[in-house]
Amino acid sequence: MLTKRIIPCFDVLDGRVVKHVGFLNDRRDAGNPVALAKQYCDAGADELVLLDISASGEGRLATRRVVEQVAAQTNIPLTVGGGVSAVDDVRNLLLAGADKVSMNTGAFRNPRLIQEAAHRFGEQCVVVAIDANLNPATGDYEVMIQGGKVTTGASVMEWAKQAEQLGAGEILLTSFRQDGTRDGFDLQLTRRVAESVGVPVIASGGAGRKEHFYDVLTEGQADAALAASVFHFAETSVREVKAYLRERGVPIRWLNNAL
């Protein structure tokens, strides 16, 4: 049985880790990404995700200097995203030290990017990030791009299936309405996407307690759970979450030197 993964996430703005609530402009400083990367590696995190949250809106690629500095401090897989719109962007981030590259707006606008990146670098390097919001009128989840600023009207489930067919190795799924709330992951959204695709689904948005990780990894059928605020501001820790999951029989990677 494959082990479930616990993944801290860095939303980076101007070289600092910040956290927003529901993709809004209100934000809180969470620290230096390089220091946090080392801290989480030592604490037993399975992977790290670094997202340059202003890159797409500013029409640029994630800041290479920050990626290189964080990569130098990590001994676990590092996923990097932000402004990826061409195959050369994927190459540049991999050369900077990323193990995987996350693409969101660029992939939605040009789905061939997924296929080209998977062909050139391997599906294991390609993560398609999907920001999802529930449309109360239709009861369906719709894809949002540009950091949640643009609603596309496209079905999240259909886009996830298309991304897999094109070569995405993983889906990073964020619930727009739950992000930053600490009220728990969107279990319905996560389960529906996990049942629609055959690649791993990383659940994101809403973690507030260790119980939330258990819920999304079991009922939500996620392969991994990503969180930011709950770790950055010490409301719980990777150690505590993994210990809780292990006690309840969830298969996790257990590091004796870290836990």
N, C-alpha and C positions, 0 to 999 in steps of 0.2 A: 504493500500500500504506500502511495506517495505521501510524503510528509507535508503538512500544511506550513505555510510560511507567514512570518510576521515581519512587516516591512515599514520602517519609519520613512516619512516623506518630507523633503525640504522644498517648500515654495520659496524660491529665491528672487529677491528684488533688490537691485542696486548692491549686490554682494552680501546681503543679509538674509537670513531665514525669517520669513514673516508668516502670519496666519490670518486669513480672512474668514468671515462668516458668510456662508452662502454666496461666495464669489463677489461679495460687495467690496467697496473701497475701504471700509473700516478695517484696519489691520493692527496687529500686535507684533512687536519685534520678539523673535524667539532665539536670536543668537547668531554666532558665527558658524557657517556651514562646515568649515574644516574641523573646528573643535567638536561640533556635534557628530560629524562622521566618525571620528575616532571614538567618541563616547559610545555610540551605538554599536560599533564593531566590537568593542570590549564587552558590551552588555549582552551579546549573543543574537543581535538582529540577523535575519537570514539574508536580507538584501537591503539596498538603499535606493530610493527614487529621488532624483533632483530635477525639479521643474523650474525653469526660468519663466516666471509667469507673465512678464511683460514683453517677452521676445516676439511672440506672434503678433501682438497688437502694434509693435514698433517695426515690424517687417525685418527682423534680424534673427540670427541664430543665437542659441544660448551662449552665454559668455564663456569662452574657452578657458580663460585663466581660472575661473572658479571651478570648472569641471576638472582641470588638471590638478588643482590643489586638493580637491576632495578625493579624487581617484588615488592620489599619492598616500592618503591616510586610510584607505579601505583595503581589506583582504576578503571582501565578500562582493557578490555581483552588484554593479552599479548601473542603474537605468537613468538616462538623461533625456529630457525633453524640453522643447521650447523653440518655436519658430522653424521647425523642420519642414521644408517645402521642396527639397530636391535630394537626389541620391548623394550628391557631394556633401550635403549637410550631414547625412548619416555617417559618411566616411570620416568627416572632420571630427565628429563627436566620438567615434570609435577610436580614432587616433589620439584624441585628447585623454582617453582612459575609460570611456564608457564601455560596458559589456553589452548593453542593450540600448536601443534608442526608441524613445516614445514619440509617436507622431499623432496629432489630433486634427487641427484645422487644415493643415497642408494635405493630409491624407484624405480627408473628406472632400476637399475641393479637387483633388487629383488622385483618385484611387489607384491609378497605375503606379504611383510612388511606392505603395506597399509591395506590389509585385516586383518592381525593379529592385527595391532594397532587399527583399527576400532572396531573389535570384543571385544578387551580387554578394551578399554578406551572410546569407543563411536565415531561415525563418526564426531561429533561436534569438536573433538579434533584433527582431522587429516586434515592437509593442504598439498596438493601436489603442490610444486613449479615447474613451468615449465619455463625454459629459451628458448626463441624461436628466430630463425633467419630465414630470408627469403632466400631461394635458388633461385637466379634469373633464373637459368637454367630450373627449374621445375615449378616455381611460387608457390611452396608450402612452408609452414613454417616447419622447422626441429627442433627437440629437441637437445639442447646442454646441456652437463653436465660438471662436474668438474670446476664450475665457468666460464663456457663459453670457456674452453680450448679444449673440445672434442665435435666434431660434430657427432651425432649418425646416421643421415640419416632418423630417425623415424619421422613420421608425427605428428605434434603437436596436430591436431584435433583428431587423432586416439588415441594418448596417453592420452589426456584429457578425452575422453570417457571411456577408459579402467580404468583410475584412479577412475572415478566416480563409475563405476560398481563394483570396488573392495572395495569401502567404503570411498573414500575421501569426506570430508564434504565441502571443498572449493578448488578452484584452484587459486593459486597465479601466475599470468602470467606476465612475464617480457620480453619485447622486447629488444633483444640484440643490434639491430642497433639504437634504440632510447635512450637506457639507458644513463643517464648523459648528454644528448644533450640539454635539455630544449626546444626542438623543438615541443613538443607535443607527446601524446601517439600514439601508432600505432592503429588507429581506426579500420582498416580492420582486423588485427589480433585479436583484442579484441572482435569485433562483431562476427567473425567466431567461436571463441571458445565459447562465450556466447550462441550462437545459437546451439552449438553442445552438450551442457551439461545442466543438470537441477539443478546443484548446483551453489552457488554464485561464481562469477569470480571477483578477485581483479586485477585491471589493474596496471601495474608497468612499468616505463621506459619512461622518456621524459617530465615529467611535468616541465613547465617553467613559466607559467602564470595561473592566476585563470580561464581564459577562457578554458584552456586545460582540467581542471577538468569537466567543464560543457560538453565539447565535448565528453569525454570518458564515462560519466555517462548517456548521452542521445544517441547520434549517435553510440557510441561504445557499448552500452547496458551493461556496467559493473555495478556490484553491489556495488563496492567500488573502490576508487582510492588511490593508495599508492605513496608517494613521499618522497624524501630525500633532495637533494640539495636546492630546492626551499624554503623549510622550514628552514633547518639548517643555511643557509646563508642569511635569512631574505629578500628574494626576494618577497615573499608574506607570509601570515600566515594562520594558520587554521581558525582564526576568519574571515579574509578577504575572504577566499575561501567559507566558509559557508554562510556568508552574501550575497555574489555574487550569490551562488546557490539558496538561499532562495528567493531572489528578482526575480529569473527566474523560480520559481515554482518547483524546484527540491526538492523532499521530503528529508529532512535531520533532524537529531536529533539536537534540538536547546536547548542549556543550557544557561539560563538567567544569571547565575553567571559567565559564561565564555565568553559570546559573547555580 
